[in-house]
Amino acid sequence: MKDFSWKYFALTGDVESYLLYKEVERFRDSIDTVAVGLGDDEEELPLEGVE
């Protein structure tokens, strides 16, 4: 969806497709940090005892 909205924006200059692109990007970034349990100021630590 992100690639499509960017390509559509690049071809047409449609502002709504650019806003969709930015919304998808923001949503993806928030899922990445929530999925691993990281906040803005936390550091990912290596797992111990995992083989």
mmCIF entry with sequence, helices, sheets and N, C-alpha, C, O atoms, coordinates in Angstrom:
data_MODEL
# 
_entry.id   MODEL 
# 
_entity.id                         1 
_entity.type                       polymer 
_entity.pdbx_number_of_molecules   1 
# 
_entity_poly.entity_id                      1 
_entity_poly.type                           'polypeptide(L)' 
_entity_poly.nstd_linkage                   no 
_entity_poly.nstd_monomer                   no 
_entity_poly.pdbx_seq_one_letter_code       MKDFSWKYFALTGDVESYLLYKEVERFRDSIDTVAVGLGDDEEELPLEGVE 
_entity_poly.pdbx_seq_one_letter_code_can   MKDFSWKYFALTGDVESYLLYKEVERFRDSIDTVAVGLGDDEEELPLEGVE 
_entity_poly.pdbx_strand_id                 A 
# 
loop_
_entity_poly_seq.entity_id 
_entity_poly_seq.num 
_entity_poly_seq.mon_id 
_entity_poly_seq.hetero 
1 1  MET n 
1 2  LYS n 
1 3  ASP n 
1 4  PHE n 
1 5  SER n 
1 6  TRP n 
1 7  LYS n 
1 8  TYR n 
1 9  PHE n 
1 10 ALA n 
1 11 LEU n 
1 12 THR n 
1 13 GLY n 
1 14 ASP n 
1 15 VAL n 
1 16 GLU n 
1 17 SER n 
1 18 TYR n 
1 19 LEU n 
1 20 LEU n 
1 21 TYR n 
1 22 LYS n 
1 23 GLU n 
1 24 VAL n 
1 25 GLU n 
1 26 ARG n 
1 27 PHE n 
1 28 ARG n 
1 29 ASP n 
1 30 SER n 
1 31 ILE n 
1 32 ASP n 
1 33 THR n 
1 34 VAL n 
1 35 ALA n 
1 36 VAL n 
1 37 GLY n 
1 38 LEU n 
1 39 GLY n 
1 40 ASP n 
1 41 ASP n 
1 42 GLU n 
1 43 GLU n 
1 44 GLU n 
1 45 LEU n 
1 46 PRO n 
1 47 LEU n 
1 48 GLU n 
1 49 GLY n 
1 50 VAL n 
1 51 GLU n 
# 
_struct_asym.id          A 
_struct_asym.entity_id   1 
# 
loop_
_struct_conf.conf_type_id 
_struct_conf.id 
_struct_conf.pdbx_PDB_helix_id 
_struct_conf.beg_label_comp_id 
_struct_conf.beg_label_asym_id 
_struct_conf.beg_label_seq_id 
_struct_conf.pdbx_beg_PDB_ins_code 
_struct_conf.end_label_comp_id 
_struct_conf.end_label_asym_id 
_struct_conf.end_label_seq_id 
_struct_conf.pdbx_end_PDB_ins_code 
_struct_conf.beg_auth_comp_id 
_struct_conf.beg_auth_asym_id 
_struct_conf.beg_auth_seq_id 
_struct_conf.end_auth_comp_id 
_struct_conf.end_auth_asym_id 
_struct_conf.end_auth_seq_id 
_struct_conf.pdbx_PDB_helix_class 
_struct_conf.details 
_struct_conf.pdbx_PDB_helix_length 
HELX_P HELX_P1 AA1 LYS A 2  ? THR A 12 ? LYS A 2  THR A 12 1 ? 11 
HELX_P HELX_P2 AA2 VAL A 15 ? ALA A 35 ? VAL A 15 ALA A 35 1 ? 21 
# 
_struct_conf_type.id          HELX_P 
_struct_conf_type.criteria    ? 
_struct_conf_type.reference   ? 
# 
loop_
_atom_site.group_PDB 
_atom_site.id 
_atom_site.type_symbol 
_atom_site.label_atom_id 
_atom_site.label_alt_id 
_atom_site.label_comp_id 
_atom_site.label_asym_id 
_atom_site.label_entity_id 
_atom_site.label_seq_id 
_atom_site.pdbx_PDB_ins_code 
_atom_site.Cartn_x 
_atom_site.Cartn_y 
_atom_site.Cartn_z 
_atom_site.occupancy 
_atom_site.B_iso_or_equiv 
_atom_site.pdbx_formal_charge 
_atom_site.auth_seq_id 
_atom_site.auth_comp_id 
_atom_site.auth_asym_id 
_atom_site.auth_atom_id 
_atom_site.pdbx_PDB_model_num 
ATOM 1   N N  . MET A 1 1  ? 0.828  -1.185  0.000   1.00 0.00 ? 1  MET A N  1 
ATOM 2   C CA . MET A 1 1  ? 0.000  0.000   0.000   1.00 0.00 ? 1  MET A CA 1 
ATOM 3   C C  . MET A 1 1  ? 0.877  1.254   0.000   1.00 0.00 ? 1  MET A C  1 
ATOM 4   O O  . MET A 1 1  ? 0.556  2.247   -0.653  1.00 0.00 ? 1  MET A O  1 
ATOM 5   N N  . LYS A 1 2  ? 1.991  1.195   0.744   1.00 0.00 ? 2  LYS A N  1 
ATOM 6   C CA . LYS A 1 2  ? 2.887  2.343   0.813   1.00 0.00 ? 2  LYS A CA 1 
ATOM 7   C C  . LYS A 1 2  ? 3.489  2.644   -0.564  1.00 0.00 ? 2  LYS A C  1 
ATOM 8   O O  . LYS A 1 2  ? 3.506  3.797   -0.996  1.00 0.00 ? 2  LYS A O  1 
ATOM 9   N N  . ASP A 1 3  ? 3.974  1.624   -1.241  1.00 0.00 ? 3  ASP A N  1 
ATOM 10  C CA . ASP A 1 3  ? 4.578  1.823   -2.564  1.00 0.00 ? 3  ASP A CA 1 
ATOM 11  C C  . ASP A 1 3  ? 3.550  2.330   -3.565  1.00 0.00 ? 3  ASP A C  1 
ATOM 12  O O  . ASP A 1 3  ? 3.843  3.218   -4.367  1.00 0.00 ? 3  ASP A O  1 
ATOM 13  N N  . PHE A 1 4  ? 2.349  1.768   -3.518  1.00 0.00 ? 4  PHE A N  1 
ATOM 14  C CA . PHE A 1 4  ? 1.306  2.193   -4.444  1.00 0.00 ? 4  PHE A CA 1 
ATOM 15  C C  . PHE A 1 4  ? 0.957  3.670   -4.245  1.00 0.00 ? 4  PHE A C  1 
ATOM 16  O O  . PHE A 1 4  ? 0.868  4.430   -5.209  1.00 0.00 ? 4  PHE A O  1 
ATOM 17  N N  . SER A 1 5  ? 0.761  4.067   -2.983  1.00 0.00 ? 5  SER A N  1 
ATOM 18  C CA . SER A 1 5  ? 0.367  5.449   -2.735  1.00 0.00 ? 5  SER A CA 1 
ATOM 19  C C  . SER A 1 5  ? 1.480  6.417   -3.143  1.00 0.00 ? 5  SER A C  1 
ATOM 20  O O  . SER A 1 5  ? 1.194  7.512   -3.628  1.00 0.00 ? 5  SER A O  1 
ATOM 21  N N  . TRP A 1 6  ? 2.748  6.028   -2.955  1.00 0.00 ? 6  TRP A N  1 
ATOM 22  C CA . TRP A 1 6  ? 3.843  6.899   -3.367  1.00 0.00 ? 6  TRP A CA 1 
ATOM 23  C C  . TRP A 1 6  ? 3.902  7.011   -4.896  1.00 0.00 ? 6  TRP A C  1 
ATOM 24  O O  . TRP A 1 6  ? 4.050  8.107   -5.436  1.00 0.00 ? 6  TRP A O  1 
ATOM 25  N N  . LYS A 1 7  ? 3.786  5.881   -5.584  1.00 0.00 ? 7  LYS A N  1 
ATOM 26  C CA . LYS A 1 7  ? 3.831  5.900   -7.045  1.00 0.00 ? 7  LYS A CA 1 
ATOM 27  C C  . LYS A 1 7  ? 2.667  6.710   -7.616  1.00 0.00 ? 7  LYS A C  1 
ATOM 28  O O  . LYS A 1 7  ? 2.840  7.463   -8.574  1.00 0.00 ? 7  LYS A O  1 
ATOM 29  N N  . TYR A 1 8  ? 1.497  6.553   -7.031  1.00 0.00 ? 8  TYR A N  1 
ATOM 30  C CA . TYR A 1 8  ? 0.328  7.305   -7.486  1.00 0.00 ? 8  TYR A CA 1 
ATOM 31  C C  . TYR A 1 8  ? 0.547  8.803   -7.276  1.00 0.00 ? 8  TYR A C  1 
ATOM 32  O O  . TYR A 1 8  ? 0.227  9.616   -8.144  1.00 0.00 ? 8  TYR A O  1 
ATOM 33  N N  . PHE A 1 9  ? 1.100  9.159   -6.107  1.00 0.00 ? 9  PHE A N  1 
ATOM 34  C CA . PHE A 1 9  ? 1.399  10.563  -5.840  1.00 0.00 ? 9  PHE A CA 1 
ATOM 35  C C  . PHE A 1 9  ? 2.424  11.106  -6.832  1.00 0.00 ? 9  PHE A C  1 
ATOM 36  O O  . PHE A 1 9  ? 2.274  12.216  -7.342  1.00 0.00 ? 9  PHE A O  1 
ATOM 37  N N  . ALA A 1 10 ? 3.473  10.313  -7.104  1.00 0.00 ? 10 ALA A N  1 
ATOM 38  C CA . ALA A 1 10 ? 4.522  10.755  -8.016  1.00 0.00 ? 10 ALA A CA 1 
ATOM 39  C C  . ALA A 1 10 ? 3.974  10.989  -9.427  1.00 0.00 ? 10 ALA A C  1 
ATOM 40  O O  . ALA A 1 10 ? 4.409  11.903  -10.127 1.00 0.00 ? 10 ALA A O  1 
ATOM 41  N N  . LEU A 1 11 ? 3.026  10.162  -9.831  1.00 0.00 ? 11 LEU A N  1 
ATOM 42  C CA . LEU A 1 11 ? 2.465  10.301  -11.177 1.00 0.00 ? 11 LEU A CA 1 
ATOM 43  C C  . LEU A 1 11 ? 1.427  11.415  -11.282 1.00 0.00 ? 11 LEU A C  1 
ATOM 44  O O  . LEU A 1 11 ? 1.359  12.110  -12.296 1.00 0.00 ? 11 LEU A O  1 
ATOM 45  N N  . THR A 1 12 ? 0.622  11.586  -10.238 1.00 0.00 ? 12 THR A N  1 
ATOM 46  C CA . THR A 1 12 ? -0.510 12.504  -10.328 1.00 0.00 ? 12 THR A CA 1 
ATOM 47  C C  . THR A 1 12 ? -0.339 13.790  -9.533  1.00 0.00 ? 12 THR A C  1 
ATOM 48  O O  . THR A 1 12 ? -0.953 14.804  -9.866  1.00 0.00 ? 12 THR A O  1 
ATOM 49  N N  . GLY A 1 13 ? 0.487  13.766  -8.485  1.00 0.00 ? 13 GLY A N  1 
ATOM 50  C CA . GLY A 1 13 ? 0.613  14.927  -7.612  1.00 0.00 ? 13 GLY A CA 1 
ATOM 51  C C  . GLY A 1 13 ? -0.563 15.072  -6.660  1.00 0.00 ? 13 GLY A C  1 
ATOM 52  O O  . GLY A 1 13 ? -0.760 16.131  -6.065  1.00 0.00 ? 13 GLY A O  1 
ATOM 53  N N  . ASP A 1 14 ? -1.345 14.008  -6.516  1.00 0.00 ? 14 ASP A N  1 
ATOM 54  C CA . ASP A 1 14 ? -2.523 14.023  -5.650  1.00 0.00 ? 14 ASP A CA 1 
ATOM 55  C C  . ASP A 1 14 ? -2.099 14.086  -4.183  1.00 0.00 ? 14 ASP A C  1 
ATOM 56  O O  . ASP A 1 14 ? -1.408 13.193  -3.693  1.00 0.00 ? 14 ASP A O  1 
ATOM 57  N N  . VAL A 1 15 ? -2.511 15.133  -3.494  1.00 0.00 ? 15 VAL A N  1 
ATOM 58  C CA . VAL A 1 15 ? -2.109 15.352  -2.100  1.00 0.00 ? 15 VAL A CA 1 
ATOM 59  C C  . VAL A 1 15 ? -2.654 14.261  -1.186  1.00 0.00 ? 15 VAL A C  1 
ATOM 60  O O  . VAL A 1 15 ? -1.967 13.844  -0.253  1.00 0.00 ? 15 VAL A O  1 
ATOM 61  N N  . GLU A 1 16 ? -3.860 13.796  -1.430  1.00 0.00 ? 16 GLU A N  1 
ATOM 62  C CA . GLU A 1 16 ? -4.439 12.754  -0.575  1.00 0.00 ? 16 GLU A CA 1 
ATOM 63  C C  . GLU A 1 16 ? -3.640 11.456  -0.634  1.00 0.00 ? 16 GLU A C  1 
ATOM 64  O O  . GLU A 1 16 ? -3.538 10.754  0.372   1.00 0.00 ? 16 GLU A O  1 
ATOM 65  N N  . SER A 1 17 ? -3.078 11.126  -1.781  1.00 0.00 ? 17 SER A N  1 
ATOM 66  C CA . SER A 1 17 ? -2.261 9.914   -1.867  1.00 0.00 ? 17 SER A CA 1 
ATOM 67  C C  . SER A 1 17 ? -0.963 10.097  -1.078  1.00 0.00 ? 17 SER A C  1 
ATOM 68  O O  . SER A 1 17 ? -0.453 9.138   -0.499  1.00 0.00 ? 17 SER A O  1 
ATOM 69  N N  . TYR A 1 18 ? -0.425 11.319  -1.051  1.00 0.00 ? 18 TYR A N  1 
ATOM 70  C CA . TYR A 1 18 ? 0.759  11.586  -0.242  1.00 0.00 ? 18 TYR A CA 1 
ATOM 71  C C  . TYR A 1 18 ? 0.429  11.462  1.249   1.00 0.00 ? 18 TYR A C  1 
ATOM 72  O O  . TYR A 1 18 ? 1.213  10.900  2.015   1.00 0.00 ? 18 TYR A O  1 
ATOM 73  N N  . LEU A 1 19 ? -0.708 11.977  1.653   1.00 0.00 ? 19 LEU A N  1 
ATOM 74  C CA . LEU A 1 19 ? -1.118 11.863  3.051   1.00 0.00 ? 19 LEU A CA 1 
ATOM 75  C C  . LEU A 1 19 ? -1.329 10.405  3.444   1.00 0.00 ? 19 LEU A C  1 
ATOM 76  O O  . LEU A 1 19 ? -1.004 10.009  4.563   1.00 0.00 ? 19 LEU A O  1 
ATOM 77  N N  . LEU A 1 20 ? -1.868 9.610   2.532   1.00 0.00 ? 20 LEU A N  1 
ATOM 78  C CA . LEU A 1 20 ? -2.018 8.181   2.788   1.00 0.00 ? 20 LEU A CA 1 
ATOM 79  C C  . LEU A 1 20 ? -0.650 7.526   2.949   1.00 0.00 ? 20 LEU A C  1 
ATOM 80  O O  . LEU A 1 20 ? -0.456 6.704   3.845   1.00 0.00 ? 20 LEU A O  1 
ATOM 81  N N  . TYR A 1 21 ? 0.282  7.880   2.099   1.00 0.00 ? 21 TYR A N  1 
ATOM 82  C CA . TYR A 1 21 ? 1.646  7.361   2.183   1.00 0.00 ? 21 TYR A CA 1 
ATOM 83  C C  . TYR A 1 21 ? 2.255  7.658   3.559   1.00 0.00 ? 21 TYR A C  1 
ATOM 84  O O  . TYR A 1 21 ? 2.827  6.771   4.193   1.00 0.00 ? 21 TYR A O  1 
ATOM 85  N N  . LYS A 1 22 ? 2.128  8.899   4.014   1.00 0.00 ? 22 LYS A N  1 
ATOM 86  C CA . LYS A 1 22 ? 2.685  9.283   5.308   1.00 0.00 ? 22 LYS A CA 1 
ATOM 87  C C  . LYS A 1 22 ? 1.982  8.567   6.461   1.00 0.00 ? 22 LYS A C  1 
ATOM 88  O O  . LYS A 1 22 ? 2.628  8.190   7.439   1.00 0.00 ? 22 LYS A O  1 
ATOM 89  N N  . GLU A 1 23 ? 0.671  8.378   6.356   1.00 0.00 ? 23 GLU A N  1 
ATOM 90  C CA . GLU A 1 23 ? -0.080 7.681   7.406   1.00 0.00 ? 23 GLU A CA 1 
ATOM 91  C C  . GLU A 1 23 ? 0.357  6.216   7.504   1.00 0.00 ? 23 GLU A C  1 
ATOM 92  O O  . GLU A 1 23 ? 0.541  5.696   8.605   1.00 0.00 ? 23 GLU A O  1 
ATOM 93  N N  . VAL A 1 24 ? 0.520  5.566   6.378   1.00 0.00 ? 24 VAL A N  1 
ATOM 94  C CA . VAL A 1 24 ? 0.970  4.167   6.366   1.00 0.00 ? 24 VAL A CA 1 
ATOM 95  C C  . VAL A 1 24 ? 2.375  4.079   6.953   1.00 0.00 ? 24 VAL A C  1 
ATOM 96  O O  . VAL A 1 24 ? 2.665  3.160   7.719   1.00 0.00 ? 24 VAL A O  1 
ATOM 97  N N  . GLU A 1 25 ? 3.243  5.012   6.609   1.00 0.00 ? 25 GLU A N  1 
ATOM 98  C CA . GLU A 1 25 ? 4.602  5.038   7.139   1.00 0.00 ? 25 GLU A CA 1 
ATOM 99  C C  . GLU A 1 25 ? 4.596  5.225   8.657   1.00 0.00 ? 25 GLU A C  1 
ATOM 100 O O  . GLU A 1 25 ? 5.329  4.542   9.372   1.00 0.00 ? 25 GLU A O  1 
ATOM 101 N N  . ARG A 1 26 ? 3.780  6.134   9.137   1.00 0.00 ? 26 ARG A N  1 
ATOM 102 C CA . ARG A 1 26 ? 3.699  6.378   10.581  1.00 0.00 ? 26 ARG A CA 1 
ATOM 103 C C  . ARG A 1 26 ? 3.131  5.171   11.316  1.00 0.00 ? 26 ARG A C  1 
ATOM 104 O O  . ARG A 1 26 ? 3.612  4.812   12.391  1.00 0.00 ? 26 ARG A O  1 
ATOM 105 N N  . PHE A 1 27 ? 2.117  4.549   10.744  1.00 0.00 ? 27 PHE A N  1 
ATOM 106 C CA . PHE A 1 27 ? 1.509  3.358   11.342  1.00 0.00 ? 27 PHE A CA 1 
ATOM 107 C C  . PHE A 1 27 ? 2.518  2.218   11.394  1.00 0.00 ? 27 PHE A C  1 
ATOM 108 O O  . PHE A 1 27 ? 2.606  1.517   12.402  1.00 0.00 ? 27 PHE A O  1 
ATOM 109 N N  . ARG A 1 28 ? 3.280  2.026   10.320  1.00 0.00 ? 28 ARG A N  1 
ATOM 110 C CA . ARG A 1 28 ? 4.276  0.962   10.272  1.00 0.00 ? 28 ARG A CA 1 
ATOM 111 C C  . ARG A 1 28 ? 5.354  1.188   11.315  1.00 0.00 ? 28 ARG A C  1 
ATOM 112 O O  . ARG A 1 28 ? 5.770  0.244   11.987  1.00 0.00 ? 28 ARG A O  1 
ATOM 113 N N  . ASP A 1 29 ? 5.809  2.408   11.459  1.00 0.00 ? 29 ASP A N  1 
ATOM 114 C CA . ASP A 1 29 ? 6.834  2.722   12.458  1.00 0.00 ? 29 ASP A CA 1 
ATOM 115 C C  . ASP A 1 29 ? 6.338  2.475   13.872  1.00 0.00 ? 29 ASP A C  1 
ATOM 116 O O  . ASP A 1 29 ? 7.100  1.993   14.710  1.00 0.00 ? 29 ASP A O  1 
ATOM 117 N N  . SER A 1 30 ? 5.082  2.792   14.160  1.00 0.00 ? 30 SER A N  1 
ATOM 118 C CA . SER A 1 30 ? 4.546  2.580   15.498  1.00 0.00 ? 30 SER A CA 1 
ATOM 119 C C  . SER A 1 30 ? 4.394  1.095   15.792  1.00 0.00 ? 30 SER A C  1 
ATOM 120 O O  . SER A 1 30 ? 4.582  0.674   16.934  1.00 0.00 ? 30 SER A O  1 
ATOM 121 N N  . ILE A 1 31 ? 4.058  0.298   14.795  1.00 0.00 ? 31 ILE A N  1 
ATOM 122 C CA . ILE A 1 31 ? 3.936  -1.145  14.999  1.00 0.00 ? 31 ILE A CA 1 
ATOM 123 C C  . ILE A 1 31 ? 5.304  -1.759  15.247  1.00 0.00 ? 31 ILE A C  1 
ATOM 124 O O  . ILE A 1 31 ? 5.418  -2.657  16.081  1.00 0.00 ? 31 ILE A O  1 
ATOM 125 N N  . ASP A 1 32 ? 6.340  -1.314  14.561  1.00 0.00 ? 32 ASP A N  1 
ATOM 126 C CA . ASP A 1 32 ? 7.675  -1.853  14.739  1.00 0.00 ? 32 ASP A CA 1 
ATOM 127 C C  . ASP A 1 32 ? 8.150  -1.708  16.176  1.00 0.00 ? 32 ASP A C  1 
ATOM 128 O O  . ASP A 1 32 ? 8.707  -2.653  16.735  1.00 0.00 ? 32 ASP A O  1 
ATOM 129 N N  . THR A 1 33 ? 7.944  -0.552  16.786  1.00 0.00 ? 33 THR A N  1 
ATOM 130 C CA . THR A 1 33 ? 8.414  -0.353  18.149  1.00 0.00 ? 33 THR A CA 1 
ATOM 131 C C  . THR A 1 33 ? 7.501  -1.029  19.162  1.00 0.00 ? 33 THR A C  1 
ATOM 132 O O  . THR A 1 33 ? 7.979  -1.508  20.190  1.00 0.00 ? 33 THR A O  1 
ATOM 133 N N  . VAL A 1 34 ? 6.218  -1.078  18.902  1.00 0.00 ? 34 VAL A N  1 
ATOM 134 C CA . VAL A 1 34 ? 5.291  -1.728  19.822  1.00 0.00 ? 34 VAL A CA 1 
ATOM 135 C C  . VAL A 1 34 ? 5.486  -3.243  19.780  1.00 0.00 ? 34 VAL A C  1 
ATOM 136 O O  . VAL A 1 34 ? 5.412  -3.899  20.819  1.00 0.00 ? 34 VAL A O  1 
ATOM 137 N N  . ALA A 1 35 ? 5.731  -3.800  18.614  1.00 0.00 ? 35 ALA A N  1 
ATOM 138 C CA . ALA A 1 35 ? 5.872  -5.249  18.464  1.00 0.00 ? 35 ALA A CA 1 
ATOM 139 C C  . ALA A 1 35 ? 7.056  -5.793  19.241  1.00 0.00 ? 35 ALA A C  1 
ATOM 140 O O  . ALA A 1 35 ? 6.989  -6.907  19.760  1.00 0.00 ? 35 ALA A O  1 
ATOM 141 N N  . VAL A 1 36 ? 8.133  -5.039  19.333  1.00 0.00 ? 36 VAL A N  1 
ATOM 142 C CA . VAL A 1 36 ? 9.301  -5.505  20.069  1.00 0.00 ? 36 VAL A CA 1 
ATOM 143 C C  . VAL A 1 36 ? 9.330  -4.960  21.488  1.00 0.00 ? 36 VAL A C  1 
ATOM 144 O O  . VAL A 1 36 ? 10.258 -5.253  22.242  1.00 0.00 ? 36 VAL A O  1 
ATOM 145 N N  . GLY A 1 37 ? 8.331  -4.175  21.862  1.00 0.00 ? 37 GLY A N  1 
ATOM 146 C CA . GLY A 1 37 ? 8.230  -3.672  23.225  1.00 0.00 ? 37 GLY A CA 1 
ATOM 147 C C  . GLY A 1 37 ? 9.187  -2.539  23.530  1.00 0.00 ? 37 GLY A C  1 
ATOM 148 O O  . GLY A 1 37 ? 9.591  -2.361  24.680  1.00 0.00 ? 37 GLY A O  1 
ATOM 149 N N  . LEU A 1 38 ? 9.555  -1.771  22.520  1.00 0.00 ? 38 LEU A N  1 
ATOM 150 C CA . LEU A 1 38 ? 10.487 -0.674  22.733  1.00 0.00 ? 38 LEU A CA 1 
ATOM 151 C C  . LEU A 1 38 ? 9.764  0.651   22.719  1.00 0.00 ? 38 LEU A C  1 
ATOM 152 O O  . LEU A 1 38 ? 8.839  0.861   21.935  1.00 0.00 ? 38 LEU A O  1 
ATOM 153 N N  . GLY A 1 39 ? 10.187 1.530   23.578  1.00 0.00 ? 39 GLY A N  1 
ATOM 154 C CA . GLY A 1 39 ? 9.717  2.901   23.542  1.00 0.00 ? 39 GLY A CA 1 
ATOM 155 C C  . GLY A 1 39 ? 10.743 3.754   22.821  1.00 0.00 ? 39 GLY A C  1 
ATOM 156 O O  . GLY A 1 39 ? 11.683 3.226   22.226  1.00 0.00 ? 39 GLY A O  1 
ATOM 157 N N  . ASP A 1 40 ? 10.574 5.050   22.866  1.00 0.00 ? 40 ASP A N  1 
ATOM 158 C CA . ASP A 1 40 ? 11.513 5.940   22.185  1.00 0.00 ? 40 ASP A CA 1 
ATOM 159 C C  . ASP A 1 40 ? 12.893 5.958   22.840  1.00 0.00 ? 40 ASP A C  1 
ATOM 160 O O  . ASP A 1 40 ? 13.902 6.133   22.157  1.00 0.00 ? 40 ASP A O  1 
ATOM 161 N N  . ASP A 1 41 ? 12.942 5.780   24.157  1.00 0.00 ? 41 ASP A N  1 
ATOM 162 C CA . ASP A 1 41 ? 14.213 5.914   24.852  1.00 0.00 ? 41 ASP A CA 1 
ATOM 163 C C  . ASP A 1 41 ? 14.777 4.583   25.346  1.00 0.00 ? 41 ASP A C  1 
ATOM 164 O O  . ASP A 1 41 ? 15.747 4.574   26.103  1.00 0.00 ? 41 ASP A O  1 
ATOM 165 N N  . GLU A 1 42 ? 14.200 3.480   24.942  1.00 0.00 ? 42 GLU A N  1 
ATOM 166 C CA . GLU A 1 42 ? 14.665 2.169   25.384  1.00 0.00 ? 42 GLU A CA 1 
ATOM 167 C C  . GLU A 1 42 ? 15.586 1.560   24.339  1.00 0.00 ? 42 GLU A C  1 
ATOM 168 O O  . GLU A 1 42 ? 15.500 1.884   23.154  1.00 0.00 ? 42 GLU A O  1 
ATOM 169 N N  . GLU A 1 43 ? 16.456 0.686   24.782  1.00 0.00 ? 43 GLU A N  1 
ATOM 170 C CA . GLU A 1 43 ? 17.410 0.031   23.897  1.00 0.00 ? 43 GLU A CA 1 
ATOM 171 C C  . GLU A 1 43 ? 17.101 -1.457  23.851  1.00 0.00 ? 43 GLU A C  1 
ATOM 172 O O  . GLU A 1 43 ? 16.790 -2.064  24.876  1.00 0.00 ? 43 GLU A O  1 
ATOM 173 N N  . GLU A 1 44 ? 17.186 -2.040  22.674  1.00 0.00 ? 44 GLU A N  1 
ATOM 174 C CA . GLU A 1 44 ? 16.942 -3.472  22.537  1.00 0.00 ? 44 GLU A CA 1 
ATOM 175 C C  . GLU A 1 44 ? 18.149 -4.227  23.077  1.00 0.00 ? 44 GLU A C  1 
ATOM 176 O O  . GLU A 1 44 ? 19.285 -3.947  22.696  1.00 0.00 ? 44 GLU A O  1 
ATOM 177 N N  . LEU A 1 45 ? 17.900 -5.185  23.967  1.00 0.00 ? 45 LEU A N  1 
ATOM 178 C CA . LEU A 1 45 ? 18.958 -5.974  24.558  1.00 0.00 ? 45 LEU A CA 1 
ATOM 179 C C  . LEU A 1 45 ? 18.939 -7.385  23.970  1.00 0.00 ? 45 LEU A C  1 
ATOM 180 O O  . LEU A 1 45 ? 17.873 -7.887  23.614  1.00 0.00 ? 45 LEU A O  1 
ATOM 181 N N  . PRO A 1 46 ? 20.095 -8.026  23.866  1.00 0.00 ? 46 PRO A N  1 
ATOM 182 C CA . PRO A 1 46 ? 20.118 -9.394  23.333  1.00 0.00 ? 46 PRO A CA 1 
ATOM 183 C C  . PRO A 1 46 ? 19.460 -10.357 24.313  1.00 0.00 ? 46 PRO A C  1 
ATOM 184 O O  . PRO A 1 46 ? 19.529 -10.179 25.529  1.00 0.00 ? 46 PRO A O  1 
ATOM 185 N N  . LEU A 1 47 ? 18.822 -11.381 23.755  1.00 0.00 ? 47 LEU A N  1 
ATOM 186 C CA . LEU A 1 47 ? 18.181 -12.402 24.579  1.00 0.00 ? 47 LEU A CA 1 
ATOM 187 C C  . LEU A 1 47 ? 19.244 -13.333 25.157  1.00 0.00 ? 47 LEU A C  1 
ATOM 188 O O  . LEU A 1 47 ? 20.193 -13.713 24.471  1.00 0.00 ? 47 LEU A O  1 
ATOM 189 N N  . GLU A 1 48 ? 19.075 -13.689 26.408  1.00 0.00 ? 48 GLU A N  1 
ATOM 190 C CA . GLU A 1 48 ? 20.025 -14.596 27.055  1.00 0.00 ? 48 GLU A CA 1 
ATOM 191 C C  . GLU A 1 48 ? 19.397 -15.972 27.133  1.00 0.00 ? 48 GLU A C  1 
ATOM 192 O O  . GLU A 1 48 ? 18.199 -16.100 27.386  1.00 0.00 ? 48 GLU A O  1 
ATOM 193 N N  . GLY A 1 49 ? 20.204 -17.005 26.916  1.00 0.00 ? 49 GLY A N  1 
ATOM 194 C CA . GLY A 1 49 ? 19.723 -18.369 27.037  1.00 0.00 ? 49 GLY A CA 1 
ATOM 195 C C  . GLY A 1 49 ? 18.906 -18.874 25.872  1.00 0.00 ? 49 GLY A C  1 
ATOM 196 O O  . GLY A 1 49 ? 18.321 -19.953 25.961  1.00 0.00 ? 49 GLY A O  1 
ATOM 197 N N  . VAL A 1 50 ? 18.848 -18.147 24.802  1.00 0.00 ? 50 VAL A N  1 
ATOM 198 C CA . VAL A 1 50 ? 18.103 -18.574 23.616  1.00 0.00 ? 50 VAL A CA 1 
ATOM 199 C C  . VAL A 1 50 ? 19.089 -19.208 22.665  1.00 0.00 ? 50 VAL A C  1 
ATOM 200 O O  . VAL A 1 50 ? 20.087 -18.594 22.285  1.00 0.00 ? 50 VAL A O  1 
ATOM 201 N N  . GLU A 1 51 ? 18.806 -20.440 22.281  1.00 0.00 ? 51 GLU A N  1 
ATOM 202 C CA . GLU A 1 51 ? 19.710 -21.155 21.386  1.00 0.00 ? 51 GLU A CA 1 
ATOM 203 C C  . GLU A 1 51 ? 19.140 -21.265 20.016  1.00 0.00 ? 51 GLU A C  1 
ATOM 204 O O  . GLU A 1 51 ? 19.772 -21.840 19.130  1.00 0.00 ? 51 GLU A O  1 
# 
